[in-house]
Amino acid sequence: MLNQKVRLFFSGLAAAPVLTVALASVSNDMGTFLGGSAALVGITSIAATVRWRPLNLVRRKLVSFGNPRALRHTPRGMPPAERQREVVSRAMSPVQHGPIDDRPISREEAVAWILHRSLSAWTGDRPEIALATISSHRLLTLYLMSRLLTSSPGEAGELAQHFRRPDAVLSMRDEVDKLARNRDEWDRDQRVWTATHWLWTSQTQDKAPGSLSKALALLGPPDIDLWHRVVTEHDPASPEQVTAAFWCLRQPACDRATVAAFLAGIVLDGRLVAAARAGDTEFLNEARSLIERWNAGVYKTGDLALAPPQGSTDPAARLADTLRQLEQITGDRWPAPAGVFTAREGRTPRPRTAWDLSTGRLASEPQRRHYVEAQPVMLPAQNPF
């Protein structure tokens, strides 16, 4: 628990500059500024850990992001007060039950937190009571902020111009965007885990897919970590594993590090030239199509890290020599895969050790910790600063 609090503290410090500026933009009272600044740091501290348990927000100490002078002017064409109140109330609803399990905070939950804290600090009442009694200007402030935090980037930019510090409220929106992206990644990883465990359960009922490539197709959601292992660890002497590797490489969601590792590998280990000499047109056609998709920018995913090839051989010189030999053997000029030997930043591929590549089956029950990062952190009862 102590380590969790320390991590909470330092993640809050890292977020302090952005949220302090955001608060300054919507507050002209120094006391509100200093007190609210620390509280908003606390919000992002908690969000940075992105691991919440169920909680009752109403009983927490809540703090405002602004005051009635937050807006530069009253925009034209605003809906009536009752409609504004309806929109704000709906935006606040995700907080009623709170996040559950180890799911990161979503965009909707982050927006609800901001609105709840503002309402409670303004009036001292329970948020649901405060919403019915606040002034029209405060209601409009909450309405515009809720829209700004949930609208498209273009609309958010327009809405920001109604605030005294557009750059500050847009910085707050950027923070919410980061939380939303983190939640999207978590949801994706959870889907992969669920699909993999379903496949494991099917196997125990003698419903195995029959081959590695069929098992990969049955999974459904893209598992870039599994694809990376198949591509980088498959046995080139096994036709079924080669087929599975090319299946992974044909998927547009395949990570760029995976594709680059394969292309660099078949150049440096001589497989591409060997296939040309052996007349293996199937391998050559797959490899050439892969290079063309790579050069065309088909592969957009770039989550995984990749170190440049190690060894005494100059990769660039080896590539040039390989392309010359391919042209001599096949009579065709091959395109050069651009940038496959460069280092790529990202995370380390997650373990997919439960898979047996030789049988195409899960040899053991997959572990959820290998798929979904889960480090639950309880929210403090009050601001830790």
C-alpha positions in Angstrom: 0.0 0.0 0.0 2.9 2.3 0.8 4.4 1.8 -2.7 1.0 2.5 -4.2 0.8 5.9 -2.4 4.4 6.8 -3.4 3.5 6.0 -7.1 0.3 8.0 -6.7 2.3 11.0 -5.3 5.0 11.1 -8.0 2.5 10.6 -10.9 0.6 13.6 -9.5 3.7 15.7 -9.5 4.3 14.8 -13.2 0.8 16.1 -14.1 1.0 19.2 -12.0 2.0 21.8 -14.6 -0.8 21.1 -17.1 -3.6 20.9 -14.6 -2.3 23.9 -12.6 -2.5 26.0 -15.8 -5.9 24.7 -16.5 -7.1 25.7 -13.1 -5.6 29.1 -13.4 -7.5 29.8 -16.6 -10.8 29.4 -14.9 -10.2 30.9 -11.5 -9.4 34.4 -10.4 -9.5 33.7 -6.7 -6.0 32.8 -5.3 -7.4 30.6 -2.5 -9.5 28.6 -4.9 -6.5 28.4 -7.2 -4.1 27.1 -4.7 -6.5 24.6 -3.1 -8.0 23.5 -6.3 -4.6 23.1 -8.0 -3.5 20.4 -5.5 -6.9 18.7 -5.8 -6.7 18.6 -9.6 -3.2 17.1 -9.3 -4.8 14.5 -7.2 -7.4 13.7 -9.9 -4.7 13.1 -12.4 -2.5 11.3 -9.9 -5.3 8.8 -9.5 -6.0 8.7 -13.2 -2.3 8.1 -14.0 -2.4 4.9 -12.1 -5.5 4.0 -14.1 -6.5 1.2 -11.7 -9.6 2.1 -9.6 -11.8 0.1 -7.4 -15.5 0.8 -6.7 -16.1 3.9 -4.5 -18.7 6.4 -3.4 -17.7 9.7 -4.9 -20.4 11.7 -3.1 -18.6 11.4 0.3 -15.2 12.4 -1.1 -13.8 15.9 -0.7 -14.5 17.4 -4.1 -12.9 20.5 -5.6 -13.9 22.9 -8.4 -12.0 23.5 -11.7 -13.3 27.1 -11.9 -15.7 29.9 -10.8 -18.5 31.9 -12.4 -15.8 34.1 -14.2 -14.5 31.1 -16.1 -16.1 32.1 -19.4 -15.0 34.9 -21.6 -18.6 35.6 -22.7 -21.9 33.9 -23.0 -22.1 32.1 -26.4 -25.1 32.6 -28.6 -27.5 29.8 -29.6 -27.1 27.8 -26.3 -30.0 25.4 -25.5 -32.4 26.3 -22.6 -31.3 25.7 -19.1 -33.3 22.5 -18.6 -31.5 21.0 -21.7 -28.1 22.1 -20.3 -29.0 20.5 -17.0 -30.0 17.3 -18.7 -26.7 17.1 -20.6 -24.6 17.7 -17.5 -26.6 15.3 -15.4 -26.1 12.6 -18.0 -22.4 13.4 -18.2 -22.2 12.9 -14.4 -24.0 9.6 -14.3 -20.9 7.3 -14.7 -19.7 8.3 -11.3 -22.8 7.0 -9.5 -21.5 3.5 -9.4 -17.8 4.2 -10.0 -15.2 2.1 -11.9 -15.0 -1.6 -11.1 -12.4 -4.3 -10.9 -9.1 -3.1 -12.4 -10.4 -1.3 -15.4 -8.7 2.1 -16.1 -10.9 5.2 -16.0 -12.8 5.9 -19.1 -13.4 9.3 -20.8 -16.9 9.3 -19.4 -15.8 8.6 -15.9 -13.0 11.2 -16.0 -15.5 13.9 -17.2 -18.0 12.9 -14.5 -15.3 13.3 -11.9 -14.5 16.8 -13.0 -18.1 17.8 -13.0 -18.8 16.3 -9.6 -15.8 17.9 -8.0 -16.8 21.3 -9.4 -20.3 21.2 -8.3 -19.5 20.1 -4.7 -16.9 22.8 -4.3 -19.1 25.5 -5.6 -22.1 24.7 -3.3 -20.9 22.2 -0.7 -24.1 20.2 -1.4 -24.4 16.8 -2.8 -23.8 17.1 -6.6 -27.3 16.0 -7.5 -28.8 18.7 -5.3 -26.3 21.3 -6.4 -27.1 20.8 -10.0 -30.7 21.8 -9.5 -29.8 25.0 -7.7 -26.7 26.5 -9.3 -26.8 29.7 -11.2 -27.3 29.8 -14.9 -23.7 30.9 -15.5 -22.3 28.0 -13.6 -24.6 25.6 -15.3 -23.5 27.0 -18.7 -19.8 26.6 -17.6 -20.4 22.9 -16.8 -22.4 22.4 -20.0 -19.6 23.8 -22.2 -16.9 21.9 -20.3 -18.8 18.6 -20.6 -19.2 19.2 -24.3 -15.6 20.2 -24.8 -14.3 17.1 -23.1 -16.4 14.7 -25.1 -16.7 16.3 -28.6 -14.5 16.0 -31.7 -11.2 17.8 -31.7 -12.5 20.5 -34.1 -15.6 21.2 -32.0 -13.5 21.2 -28.8 -11.3 23.9 -30.3 -14.3 26.1 -31.1 -15.8 25.6 -27.6 -12.5 26.5 -26.0 -12.7 30.0 -27.4 -15.6 30.7 -25.0 -13.2 30.3 -22.0 -10.8 32.9 -20.7 -7.8 30.5 -21.3 -8.6 28.3 -24.3 -5.1 26.7 -24.2 -5.6 25.6 -20.6 -9.0 24.0 -21.1 -7.7 22.2 -24.2 -4.7 21.0 -22.0 -7.3 19.5 -19.7 -8.9 17.9 -22.7 -5.6 16.4 -23.7 -5.3 14.8 -20.3 -8.7 13.2 -20.7 -7.8 12.0 -24.1 -4.8 10.2 -22.7 -7.0 8.4 -20.2 -9.4 7.5 -22.9 -6.6 6.0 -25.0 -5.4 4.0 -22.1 -8.9 2.6 -21.5 -9.1 1.7 -25.2 -5.9 -0.2 -25.0 -7.1 -2.0 -21.8 -10.4 -2.9 -23.5 -8.5 -4.3 -26.5 -6.2 -6.4 -24.2 -9.2 -7.7 -22.3 -10.9 -8.8 -25.5 -7.7 -10.7 -26.5 -7.5 -12.4 -23.1 -11.2 -13.4 -23.2 -10.9 -14.8 -26.7 -7.7 -16.7 -25.8 -9.3 -18.2 -22.7 -12.3 -19.2 -24.7 -10.1 -21.0 -27.1 -8.3 -22.8 -24.2 -11.7 -23.9 -22.9 -12.7 -25.2 -26.3 -9.6 -27.2 -26.5 -10.3 -29.0 -23.3 -13.6 -30.1 -24.9 -11.7 -31.6 -27.8 -12.7 -28.8 -30.1 -9.1 -27.9 -31.2 -8.9 -25.8 -34.4 -6.5 -28.2 -36.1 -3.6 -26.0 -37.1 -1.8 -22.9 -35.9 -3.1 -20.7 -38.7 -6.7 -21.8 -38.0 -6.3 -21.1 -34.3 -5.0 -17.6 -35.0 -8.0 -16.9 -37.3 -10.4 -18.2 -34.6 -9.1 -15.8 -32.0 -10.9 -12.8 -33.5 -9.4 -9.7 -31.9 -5.8 -8.9 -33.1 -3.2 -10.3 -30.7 -0.1 -8.4 -31.9 2.1 -10.1 -29.2 1.1 -13.6 -30.3 1.7 -12.6 -33.9 5.1 -11.3 -33.0 6.1 -14.6 -31.4 4.8 -16.6 -34.3 6.7 -14.5 -36.9 9.9 -14.2 -35.0 10.0 -17.8 -33.5 8.4 -20.0 -36.1 10.4 -22.9 -37.6 11.2 -22.1 -41.2 11.4 -25.8 -41.9 7.7 -26.3 -40.9 5.4 -25.5 -43.8 2.5 -25.0 -41.3 4.4 -22.6 -39.1 5.5 -20.7 -42.2 1.9 -20.5 -43.3 0.9 -19.2 -39.9 3.7 -16.6 -40.0 2.6 -15.2 -43.3 -1.0 -15.2 -42.1 0.1 -12.9 -39.3 2.1 -10.7 -41.6 -0.9 -10.3 -44.0 -3.0 -8.7 -41.2 -3.0 -4.9 -41.4 -3.0 -4.7 -37.6 0.3 -6.5 -37.4 2.9 -4.4 -35.6 5.6 -2.6 -37.7 8.3 -4.1 -35.4 7.0 -7.6 -36.3 7.1 -6.9 -40.0 10.5 -5.2 -39.9 12.0 -8.1 -37.9 10.8 -10.6 -40.4 12.0 -8.7 -43.5 15.3 -8.0 -41.9 15.6 -11.7 -40.9 15.0 -13.2 -44.3 17.5 -10.8 -45.8 20.3 -11.4 -43.3 19.9 -15.1 -42.9 19.8 -15.7 -46.7 16.2 -17.2 -46.8 15.1 -14.9 -49.5 17.9 -15.7 -51.9 17.6 -19.4 -51.0 13.9 -19.4 -51.9 14.8 -17.8 -55.2 17.4 -20.4 -56.0 15.0 -23.2 -55.0 12.2 -21.8 -57.2 9.9 -21.4 -54.2 7.5 -19.0 -55.9 5.0 -19.2 -53.0 7.5 -17.8 -50.5 8.8 -15.2 -53.0 5.3 -14.0 -53.8 4.4 -13.6 -50.1 7.7 -11.9 -49.4 7.3 -9.5 -52.3 3.8 -8.6 -51.4 4.8 -8.0 -47.8 7.6 -5.6 -49.0 5.1 -3.7 -51.2 2.6 -3.4 -48.3 5.4 -2.2 -46.0 6.5 0.5 -48.4 2.9 1.5 -49.0 2.4 2.2 -45.3 -0.2 -0.4 -44.7 1.0 -1.2 -41.3 0.0 1.5 -38.8 0.4 -0.3 -35.4 3.6 0.7 -33.7 3.4 -0.5 -30.1 6.3 -2.9 -29.9 10.0 -2.2 -29.6 12.7 -3.6 -31.9 16.4 -3.4 -31.6 18.5 -3.0 -34.7 20.2 -6.2 -36.0 23.4 -7.2 -34.2 26.4 -8.7 -35.9 29.4 -8.0 -38.1 27.4 -7.9 -41.3 26.5 -4.5 -42.6 22.7 -4.8 -43.1 22.5 -2.1 -45.8 25.2 -3.8 -47.8 23.6 -7.2 -47.3 20.2 -5.8 -48.5 21.8 -4.3 -51.6 23.5 -7.6 -52.4 20.3 -9.6 -51.8 18.3 -7.4 -54.2 21.0 -7.8 -56.9 21.0 -11.6 -56.5 17.2 -11.7 -56.6 17.2 -9.8 -59.9 19.8 -12.1 -61.4 17.9 -15.2 -60.4 14.3 -14.2 -61.1 14.8 -11.6 -63.8 12.7 -9.1 -61.8 13.8 -6.0 -60.0 12.7 -6.2 -56.4 11.7 -3.2 -54.3 13.9 -2.4 -51.2 12.0 -2.5 -47.9 12.7 1.0 -46.4 13.9 1.3 -42.9 13.6 -2.3 -41.7 17.0 -2.2 -40.0 16.3 0.8 -37.8 15.5 0.6 -34.1 11.9 1.1 -33.0 10.7 2.4 -29.7 7.9 0.8 -27.8 7.1 -1.8 -25.2 8.6 -5.3 -24.9 6.3 -8.0 -26.4 4.2 -9.7 -23.8 4.6 -13.4 -23.1 2.6 -15.8 -25.1 4.3 -18.9 -23.7 1.1 -20.9 -23.3 1.1 -21.4 -27.1 2.8 -24.4 -28.6 3.7 -23.3 -32.2 4.4 -26.8 -33.3 0.9 -28.1 -32.6 -1.1 -24.9 -32.9 -2.7 -25.5 -29.5 -2.5 -23.8 -26.1 -0.3 -26.1 -24.1 -1.4 -24.6 -20.8 -4.0 -22.2 -19.5 -3.2 -18.6 -20.5 -2.4 -16.3 -17.6 -4.4 -13.0 -17.5 -1.4 -11.1 -16.2 0.3 -11.8 -19.5 -2.5 -10.0 -21.4 -3.9 -7.3 -19.1 -1.8 -5.1 -16.8 -3.7 -4.9 -13.5 -2.4 -3.0 -10.5 -5.5 -1.9 -8.5 -5.1 1.3 -6.4 -7.7 2.5 -4.0 -8.5 6.2 -4.2 -7.5 8.1 -1.0 -10.3 9.4 1.2 -8.9 12.9 0.7 -6.3 14.7 -1.3 -2.9 13.2 -0.4 -1.1 16.5 -0.5 
